[in-house]
Amino acid sequence: MGRAARERPRRLGKKLRKIRTEFGLSQNGMIRALGLTERLSQENVSAYERGTREPSLLVLLRYARIAGVSMEELVDDKVNLPEKLPAIR
């Protein structure tokens, strides 16, 4: 018997893009804000935002902390991000 594919959040990419654009950051600027210049490339961020790749849990945690939101708000498709995100921490 085969395994079923892991369920993925369908709105995650849009939420990650909203966080980046809300703070007026380019994809490279987002990488710097995340403190991941040695581990991520612009192609990674682009793939996350398009939904073709999923970031690791640790990368998601950094997005959540920067945006001042919970991990649940990022990954739960039934929960929306706040209309206005708090300032970058």
N, CA, C and O atoms as a GROMACS GRO file, in nm:
protein
  356
    1MET      N    1   0.082  -0.118   0.000
    1MET     CA    2   0.000   0.000   0.000
    1MET      C    3   0.087   0.124   0.000
    1MET      O    4   0.188   0.132   0.070
    2GLY      N    5   0.046   0.220  -0.079
    2GLY     CA    6   0.119   0.346  -0.085
    2GLY      C    7   0.069   0.445   0.019
    2GLY      O    8  -0.040   0.432   0.074
    3ARG      N    9   0.151   0.541   0.043
    3ARG     CA   10   0.113   0.647   0.136
    3ARG      C   11   0.043   0.758   0.060
    3ARG      O   12   0.076   0.787  -0.055
    4ALA      N   13  -0.054   0.820   0.125
    4ALA     CA   14  -0.119   0.936   0.066
    4ALA      C   15  -0.024   1.056   0.080
    4ALA      O   16   0.053   1.065   0.176
    5ALA      N   17  -0.032   1.146  -0.014
    5ALA     CA   18   0.051   1.266  -0.007
    5ALA      C   19   0.010   1.349   0.113
    5ALA      O   20  -0.108   1.355   0.151
    6ARG      N   21   0.109   1.414   0.173
    6ARG     CA   22   0.083   1.499   0.288
    6ARG      C   23  -0.002   1.618   0.245
    6ARG      O   24   0.021   1.678   0.140
    7GLU      N   25  -0.100   1.650   0.326
    7GLU     CA   26  -0.187   1.764   0.297
    7GLU      C   27  -0.106   1.893   0.311
    7GLU      O   28  -0.029   1.910   0.405
    8ARG      N   29  -0.125   1.984   0.216
    8ARG     CA   30  -0.050   2.110   0.215
    8ARG      C   31  -0.146   2.228   0.224
    8ARG      O   32  -0.256   2.223   0.169
    9PRO      N   33  -0.104   2.333   0.294
    9PRO     CA   34  -0.188   2.453   0.298
    9PRO      C   35  -0.197   2.517   0.160
    9PRO      O   36  -0.094   2.543   0.097
   10ARG      N   37  -0.316   2.541   0.113
   10ARG     CA   38  -0.336   2.593  -0.022
   10ARG      C   39  -0.313   2.744  -0.032
   10ARG      O   40  -0.278   2.794  -0.138
   11ARG      N   41  -0.332   2.816   0.078
   11ARG     CA   42  -0.320   2.961   0.076
   11ARG      C   43  -0.185   3.012   0.129
   11ARG      O   44  -0.164   3.132   0.138
   12LEU      N   45  -0.095   2.922   0.163
   12LEU     CA   46   0.031   2.960   0.225
   12LEU      C   47   0.110   3.057   0.138
   12LEU      O   48   0.158   3.159   0.188
   13GLY      N   49   0.125   3.029   0.010
   13GLY     CA   50   0.202   3.114  -0.079
   13GLY      C   51   0.150   3.257  -0.082
   13GLY      O   52   0.228   3.352  -0.079
   14LYS      N   53   0.019   3.271  -0.090
   14LYS     CA   54  -0.042   3.405  -0.092
   14LYS      C   55  -0.017   3.478   0.040
   14LYS      O   56   0.006   3.599   0.041
   15LYS      N   57  -0.021   3.404   0.150
   15LYS     CA   58   0.005   3.466   0.280
   15LYS      C   59   0.150   3.511   0.292
   15LYS      O   60   0.177   3.620   0.343
   16LEU      N   61   0.242   3.430   0.244
   16LEU     CA   62   0.383   3.468   0.249
   16LEU      C   63   0.410   3.590   0.161
   16LEU      O   64   0.486   3.679   0.200
   17ARG      N   65   0.347   3.595   0.045
   17ARG     CA   66   0.362   3.711  -0.044
   17ARG      C   67   0.303   3.836   0.022
   17ARG      O   68   0.360   3.944   0.011
   18LYS      N   69   0.189   3.821   0.090
   18LYS     CA   70   0.127   3.935   0.157
   18LYS      C   71   0.221   3.990   0.264
   18LYS      O   72   0.236   4.112   0.277
   19ILE      N   73   0.284   3.903   0.340
   19ILE     CA   74   0.377   3.948   0.444
   19ILE      C   75   0.490   4.029   0.380
   19ILE      O   76   0.523   4.138   0.427
   20ARG      N   77   0.548   3.976   0.274
   20ARG     CA   78   0.660   4.044   0.209
   20ARG      C   79   0.617   4.179   0.152
   20ARG      O   80   0.684   4.280   0.174
   21THR      N   81   0.507   4.182   0.080
   21THR     CA   82   0.464   4.306   0.016
   21THR      C   83   0.411   4.407   0.116
   21THR      O   84   0.426   4.528   0.096
   22GLU      N   85   0.349   4.361   0.223
   22GLU     CA   86   0.298   4.452   0.327
   22GLU      C   87   0.414   4.534   0.387
   22GLU      O   88   0.395   4.651   0.423
   23PHE      N   89   0.530   4.474   0.396
   23PHE     CA   90   0.646   4.545   0.451
   23PHE      C   91   0.731   4.611   0.343
   23PHE      O   92   0.837   4.666   0.372
   24GLY      N   93   0.684   4.605   0.218
   24GLY     CA   94   0.754   4.672   0.109
   24GLY      C   95   0.889   4.613   0.076
   24GLY      O   96   0.981   4.684   0.038
   25LEU      N   97   0.901   4.482   0.091
   25LEU     CA   98   1.029   4.415   0.068
   25LEU      C   99   1.031   4.344  -0.066
   25LEU      O  100   0.931   4.288  -0.111
   26SER      N  101   1.147   4.346  -0.130
   26SER     CA  102   1.169   4.261  -0.246
   26SER      C  103   1.189   4.119  -0.193
   26SER      O  104   1.197   4.097  -0.072
   27GLN      N  105   1.197   4.023  -0.284
   27GLN     CA  106   1.224   3.886  -0.240
   27GLN      C  107   1.360   3.877  -0.173
   27GLN      O  108   1.374   3.808  -0.072
   28ASN      N  109   1.460   3.945  -0.226
   28ASN     CA  110   1.592   3.946  -0.162
   28ASN      C  111   1.587   4.019  -0.029
   28ASN      O  112   1.656   3.980   0.066
   29GLY      N  113   1.507   4.125  -0.021
   29GLY     CA  114   1.491   4.196   0.106
   29GLY      C  115   1.427   4.107   0.211
   29GLY      O  116   1.462   4.115   0.329
   30MET      N  117   1.333   4.024   0.169
   30MET     CA  118   1.268   3.931   0.261
   30MET      C  119   1.370   3.831   0.314
   30MET      O  120   1.368   3.797   0.432
   31ILE      N  121   1.456   3.784   0.229
   31ILE     CA  122   1.560   3.689   0.271
   31ILE      C  123   1.649   3.753   0.377
   31ILE      O  124   1.683   3.690   0.477
   32ARG      N  125   1.686   3.879   0.355
   32ARG     CA  126   1.768   3.950   0.454
   32ARG      C  127   1.690   3.968   0.585
   32ARG      O  128   1.746   3.948   0.693
   33ALA      N  129   1.563   4.006   0.576
   33ALA     CA  130   1.482   4.024   0.696
   33ALA      C  131   1.469   3.894   0.774
   33ALA      O  132   1.465   3.895   0.897
   34LEU      N  133   1.461   3.783   0.703
   34LEU     CA  134   1.453   3.652   0.768
   34LEU      C  135   1.586   3.609   0.828
   34LEU      O  136   1.592   3.518   0.910
   35GLY      N  137   1.694   3.675   0.787
   35GLY     CA  138   1.827   3.638   0.834
   35GLY      C  139   1.877   3.510   0.772
   35GLY      O  140   1.951   3.434   0.834
   36LEU      N  141   1.837   3.485   0.646
   36LEU     CA  142   1.869   3.358   0.581
   36LEU      C  143   1.945   3.378   0.450
   36LEU      O  144   1.926   3.301   0.355
   37THR      N  145   2.030   3.480   0.444
   37THR     CA  146   2.101   3.507   0.319
   37THR      C  147   2.193   3.394   0.276
   37THR      O  148   2.223   3.381   0.158
   38GLU      N  149   2.238   3.314   0.371
   38GLU     CA  150   2.327   3.203   0.338
   38GLU      C  151   2.251   3.075   0.299
   38GLU      O  152   2.309   2.982   0.244
   39ARG      N  153   2.119   3.073   0.329
   39ARG     CA  154   2.044   2.948   0.310
   39ARG      C  155   1.934   2.956   0.204
   39ARG      O  156   1.893   2.853   0.150
   40LEU      N  157   1.884   3.077   0.174
   40LEU     CA  158   1.775   3.090   0.078
   40LEU      C  159   1.819   3.176  -0.040
   40LEU      O  160   1.909   3.259  -0.028
   41SER      N  161   1.754   3.153  -0.153
   41SER     CA  162   1.777   3.236  -0.271
   41SER      C  163   1.643   3.298  -0.312
   41SER      O  164   1.537   3.260  -0.261
   42GLN      N  165   1.650   3.392  -0.403
   42GLN     CA  166   1.529   3.454  -0.455
   42GLN      C  167   1.439   3.348  -0.519
   42GLN      O  168   1.316   3.357  -0.511
   43GLU      N  169   1.499   3.248  -0.579
   43GLU     CA  170   1.421   3.141  -0.640
   43GLU      C  171   1.340   3.064  -0.536
   43GLU      O  172   1.227   3.022  -0.562
   44ASN      N  173   1.399   3.045  -0.415
   44ASN     CA  174   1.325   2.978  -0.308
   44ASN      C  175   1.201   3.057  -0.270
   44ASN      O  176   1.091   3.002  -0.263
   45VAL      N  177   1.219   3.188  -0.246
   45VAL     CA  178   1.108   3.272  -0.204
   45VAL      C  179   1.001   3.276  -0.313
   45VAL      O  180   0.882   3.269  -0.283
   46SER      N  181   1.043   3.286  -0.436
   46SER     CA  182   0.949   3.286  -0.548
   46SER      C  183   0.868   3.156  -0.551
   46SER      O  184   0.747   3.158  -0.569
   47ALA      N  185   0.936   3.044  -0.532
   47ALA     CA  186   0.868   2.913  -0.532
   47ALA      C  187   0.772   2.902  -0.413
   47ALA      O  188   0.664   2.845  -0.427
   48TYR      N  189   0.809   2.955  -0.297
   48TYR     CA  190   0.719   2.954  -0.182
   48TYR      C  191   0.592   3.033  -0.214
   48TYR      O  192   0.481   2.989  -0.186
   49GLU      N  193   0.611   3.150  -0.272
   49GLU     CA  194   0.497   3.238  -0.300
   49GLU      C  195   0.407   3.183  -0.410
   49GLU      O  196   0.287   3.207  -0.410
   50ARG      N  197   0.464   3.110  -0.504
   50ARG     CA  198   0.384   3.047  -0.609
   50ARG      C  199   0.317   2.919  -0.562
   50ARG      O  200   0.224   2.869  -0.626
   51GLY      N  201   0.364   2.866  -0.450
   51GLY     CA  202   0.308   2.742  -0.398
   51GLY      C  203   0.367   2.618  -0.460
   51GLY      O  204   0.311   2.509  -0.446
   52THR      N  205   0.480   2.631  -0.530
   52THR     CA  206   0.541   2.514  -0.591
   52THR      C  207   0.641   2.446  -0.497
   52THR      O  208   0.679   2.331  -0.518
   53ARG      N  209   0.682   2.519  -0.392
   53ARG     CA  210   0.768   2.465  -0.286
   53ARG      C  211   0.713   2.509  -0.153
   53ARG      O  212   0.649   2.614  -0.142
   54GLU      N  213   0.739   2.429  -0.053
   54GLU     CA  214   0.694   2.462   0.081
   54GLU      C  215   0.815   2.487   0.170
   54GLU      O  216   0.907   2.405   0.174
   55PRO      N  217   0.816   2.602   0.242
   55PRO     CA  218   0.931   2.629   0.329
   55PRO      C  219   0.936   2.534   0.447
   55PRO      O  220   0.835   2.474   0.485
   56SER      N  221   1.055   2.520   0.504
   56SER     CA  222   1.068   2.437   0.624
   56SER      C  223   0.993   2.502   0.740
   56SER      O  224   0.956   2.619   0.734
   57LEU      N  225   0.971   2.425   0.844
   57LEU     CA  226   0.904   2.479   0.962
   57LEU      C  227   0.982   2.594   1.023
   57LEU      O  228   0.922   2.692   1.070
   58LEU      N  229   1.113   2.585   1.023
   58LEU     CA  230   1.194   2.693   1.080
   58LEU      C  231   1.184   2.821   0.998
   58LEU      O  232   1.185   2.930   1.054
   59VAL      N  233   1.175   2.809   0.867
   59VAL     CA  234   1.157   2.927   0.782
   59VAL      C  235   1.018   2.987   0.808
   59VAL      O  236   1.004   3.109   0.818
   60LEU      N  237   0.917   2.902   0.818
   60LEU     CA  238   0.782   2.951   0.849
   60LEU      C  239   0.778   3.022   0.983
   60LEU      O  240   0.710   3.124   0.998
   61LEU      N  241   0.850   2.970   1.080
   61LEU     CA  242   0.855   3.034   1.212
   61LEU      C  243   0.914   3.175   1.201
   61LEU      O  244   0.867   3.267   1.266
   62ARG      N  245   1.016   3.190   1.119
   62ARG     CA  246   1.077   3.324   1.101
   62ARG      C  247   0.979   3.419   1.033
   62ARG      O  248   0.969   3.535   1.072
   63TYR      N  249   0.906   3.370   0.933
   63TYR     CA  250   0.803   3.453   0.870
   63TYR      C  251   0.700   3.496   0.975
   63TYR      O  252   0.663   3.613   0.981
   64ALA      N  253   0.654   3.403   1.056
   64ALA     CA  254   0.552   3.434   1.157
   64ALA      C  255   0.603   3.538   1.256
   64ALA      O  256   0.530   3.630   1.291
   65ARG      N  257   0.726   3.524   1.300
   65ARG     CA  258   0.782   3.618   1.397
   65ARG      C  259   0.797   3.757   1.337
   65ARG      O  260   0.767   3.857   1.402
   66ILE      N  261   0.843   3.765   1.214
   66ILE     CA  262   0.858   3.894   1.148
   66ILE      C  263   0.722   3.963   1.133
   66ILE      O  264   0.710   4.083   1.155
   67ALA      N  265   0.621   3.884   1.097
   67ALA     CA  266   0.488   3.941   1.073
   67ALA      C  267   0.409   3.962   1.201
   67ALA      O  268   0.306   4.029   1.200
   68GLY      N  269   0.456   3.906   1.312
   68GLY     CA  270   0.382   3.919   1.437
   68GLY      C  271   0.254   3.838   1.438
   68GLY      O  272   0.155   3.877   1.499
   69VAL      N  273   0.257   3.723   1.368
   69VAL     CA  274   0.140   3.635   1.363
   69VAL      C  275   0.180   3.497   1.414
   69VAL      O  276   0.298   3.467   1.430
   70SER      N  277   0.081   3.415   1.439
   70SER     CA  278   0.108   3.278   1.484
   70SER      C  279   0.131   3.187   1.364
   70SER      O  280   0.094   3.219   1.251
   71MET      N  281   0.193   3.075   1.391
   71MET     CA  282   0.211   2.974   1.286
   71MET      C  283   0.075   2.928   1.235
   71MET      O  284   0.059   2.901   1.116
   72GLU      N  285  -0.021   2.919   1.324
   72GLU     CA  286  -0.156   2.878   1.283
   72GLU      C  287  -0.212   2.972   1.178
   72GLU      O  288  -0.274   2.928   1.081
   73GLU      N  289  -0.191   3.102   1.198
   73GLU     CA  290  -0.242   3.199   1.100
   73GLU      C  291  -0.176   3.180   0.964
   73GLU      O  292  -0.237   3.209   0.861
   74LEU      N  293  -0.053   3.134   0.963
   74LEU     CA  294   0.016   3.111   0.836
   74LEU      C  295  -0.034   2.985   0.766
   74LEU      O  296  -0.061   2.987   0.646
   75VAL      N  297  -0.044   2.876   0.839
   75VAL     CA  298  -0.067   2.747   0.772
   75VAL      C  299  -0.213   2.702   0.767
   75VAL      O  300  -0.246   2.614   0.688
   76ASP      N  301  -0.299   2.760   0.848
   76ASP     CA  302  -0.439   2.718   0.847
   76ASP      C  303  -0.514   2.796   0.740
   76ASP      O  304  -0.529   2.918   0.750
   77ASP      N  305  -0.561   2.727   0.638
   77ASP     CA  306  -0.633   2.791   0.528
   77ASP      C  307  -0.764   2.855   0.573
   77ASP      O  308  -0.818   2.941   0.503
   78LYS      N  309  -0.814   2.816   0.686
   78LYS     CA  310  -0.940   2.871   0.735
   78LYS      C  311  -0.921   3.000   0.815
   78LYS      O  312  -1.018   3.067   0.850
   79VAL      N  313  -0.795   3.034   0.841
   79VAL     CA  314  -0.764   3.153   0.920
   79VAL      C  315  -0.696   3.255   0.830
   79VAL      O  316  -0.600   3.222   0.760
   80ASN      N  317  -0.746   3.378   0.832
   80ASN     CA  318  -0.687   3.485   0.753
   80ASN      C  319  -0.579   3.558   0.831
   80ASN      O  320  -0.582   3.563   0.954
   81LEU      N  321  -0.484   3.613   0.759
   81LEU     CA  322  -0.388   3.703   0.822
   81LEU      C  323  -0.461   3.831   0.860
   81LEU      O  324  -0.563   3.864   0.799
   82PRO      N  325  -0.413   3.903   0.961
   82PRO     CA  326  -0.475   4.031   0.994
   82PRO      C  327  -0.469   4.126   0.874
   82PRO      O  328  -0.377   4.118   0.793
   83GLU      N  329  -0.567   4.216   0.863
   83GLU     CA  330  -0.568   4.315   0.754
   83GLU      C  331  -0.439   4.396   0.754
   83GLU      O  332  -0.379   4.417   0.649
   84LYS      N  333  -0.398   4.440   0.871
   84LYS     CA  334  -0.275   4.518   0.886
   84LYS      C  335  -0.179   4.442   0.974
   84LYS      O  336  -0.210   4.410   1.089
   85LEU      N  337  -0.063   4.413   0.921
   85LEU     CA  338   0.038   4.339   0.997
   85LEU      C  339   0.117   4.436   1.085
   85LEU      O  340   0.140   4.550   1.046
   86PRO      N  341   0.159   4.392   1.204
   86PRO     CA  342   0.244   4.478   1.288
   86PRO      C  343   0.380   4.502   1.222
   86PRO      O  344   0.413   4.437   1.122
   87ALA      N  345   0.458   4.591   1.277
   87ALA     CA  346   0.590   4.624   1.222
   87ALA      C  347   0.683   4.504   1.232
   87ALA      O  348   0.665   4.415   1.315
   88ILE      N  349   0.784   4.505   1.146
   88ILE     CA  350   0.885   4.400   1.150
   88ILE      C  351   0.956   4.406   1.284
   88ILE      O  352   0.994   4.514   1.330
   89ARG      N  353   0.974   4.290   1.344
   89ARG     CA  354   1.041   4.282   1.474
   89ARG      C  355   1.188   4.256   1.456
   89ARG      O  356   1.262   4.246   1.554
   0.00000   0.00000   0.00000
